[in-house]
Amino acid sequence: MPGALENKVAIVTGAGRGIGAATARLFAREGAKVVLASRSENELSHVVAEIERDGGKCLAVPTDISEESQVAHLFSRTLYSFGPADILVNNAAVI
């Protein structure tokens, strides 16, 4: 039985740890192609490894959401790699 998010593209900000990482893993298990965004490339690499180990499709894009050009780059990479986003999880905060 296909997952509930089969053939969907999801962008998850703050995906390097905590709720964002858990959300990204869950979406991938449900069949979504997940784009992980966080300022920490190191944290993203661990989440990517977990998702790919379990057979999921994902892409890490280091992103500081307080920088408009980096957010534009996040969406460009998503579109190029997986197509338009169906789901946005705005989990990151700007402090």
Secondary structure per residue as TSV (DSSP state, phi and psi in degrees):
chain	resnum	aa	ss	phi	psi
A	1	M	-	360.0	126.2
A	2	P	-	-65.0	154.3
A	3	G	-	-69.9	162.0
A	4	A	T	-64.3	-20.3
A	5	L	T	-113.2	20.2
A	6	E	T	-52.9	132.9
A	7	N	T	67.4	17.1
A	8	K	-	-100.7	154.9
A	9	V	E	-116.8	126.0
A	10	A	E	-122.2	136.0
A	11	I	E	-107.7	128.0
A	12	V	E	-122.8	116.0
A	13	T	E	-88.1	156.8
A	14	G	T	65.8	31.5
A	15	A	T	-86.6	3.8
A	16	G	T	-76.2	-20.3
A	17	R	S	-164.9	173.6
A	18	G	H	57.3	-138.1
A	19	I	H	-60.3	-40.0
A	20	G	H	-62.7	-44.5
A	21	A	H	-65.1	-42.4
A	22	A	H	-63.7	-40.3
A	23	T	H	-63.9	-45.1
A	24	A	H	-60.4	-44.6
A	25	R	H	-62.7	-43.3
A	26	L	H	-63.2	-46.5
A	27	F	H	-60.6	-41.2
A	28	A	H	-64.3	-41.4
A	29	R	H	-61.9	-30.0
A	30	E	T	-86.8	5.3
A	31	G	T	102.7	-2.3
A	32	A	-	-75.0	150.4
A	33	K	E	-86.6	122.8
A	34	V	E	-113.2	131.9
A	35	V	E	-105.6	120.0
A	36	L	E	-98.5	127.8
A	37	A	E	-123.7	135.0
A	38	S	E	-167.4	159.1
A	39	R	S	-72.6	-26.5
A	40	S	-	-94.1	105.2
A	41	E	H	-63.0	-35.3
A	42	N	H	-63.1	-46.0
A	43	E	H	-63.4	-40.5
A	44	L	H	-60.6	-40.1
A	45	S	H	-61.6	-33.7
A	46	H	H	-69.0	-41.2
A	47	V	H	-68.7	-41.1
A	48	V	H	-58.4	-45.4
A	49	A	H	-60.0	-41.6
A	50	E	H	-64.2	-46.9
A	51	I	H	-63.9	-46.2
A	52	E	H	-67.0	-35.9
A	53	R	H	-59.8	-34.6
A	54	D	T	-89.2	8.1
A	55	G	T	90.6	7.0
A	56	G	-	-82.9	164.0
A	57	K	E	-109.7	127.9
A	58	C	E	-153.5	167.8
A	59	L	E	-144.2	131.5
A	60	A	E	-99.0	130.4
A	61	V	E	-129.8	100.0
A	62	P	E	-56.4	125.6
A	63	T	-	-146.1	130.4
A	64	D	-	-99.0	107.6
A	65	I	T	-67.5	-9.4
A	66	S	T	-81.9	-6.0
A	67	E	-	-107.8	110.6
A	68	E	H	-54.8	-40.0
A	69	S	H	-65.4	-33.4
A	70	Q	H	-72.3	-35.3
A	71	V	H	-67.0	-40.8
A	72	A	H	-60.8	-41.1
A	73	H	H	-63.3	-40.5
A	74	L	H	-56.8	-46.6
A	75	F	H	-70.8	-35.6
A	76	S	H	-63.3	-46.2
A	77	R	H	-63.1	-38.9
A	78	T	H	-62.3	-50.0
A	79	L	H	-59.8	-45.4
A	80	Y	H	-64.9	-41.2
A	81	S	H	-84.4	-40.1
A	82	F	H	-128.7	-12.4
A	83	G	-	103.0	-174.3
A	84	P	S	-67.2	148.4
A	85	A	-	-73.2	137.0
A	86	D	S	-100.0	-29.0
A	87	I	E	-132.3	133.9
A	88	L	E	-122.8	125.9
A	89	V	E	-114.5	105.4
A	90	N	-	-90.9	78.8
A	91	N	-	-95.0	-22.4
A	92	A	-	-77.9	152.9
A	93	A	-	-123.2	151.5
A	94	V	-	-106.9	121.5
A	95	I	-	-111.1	360.0
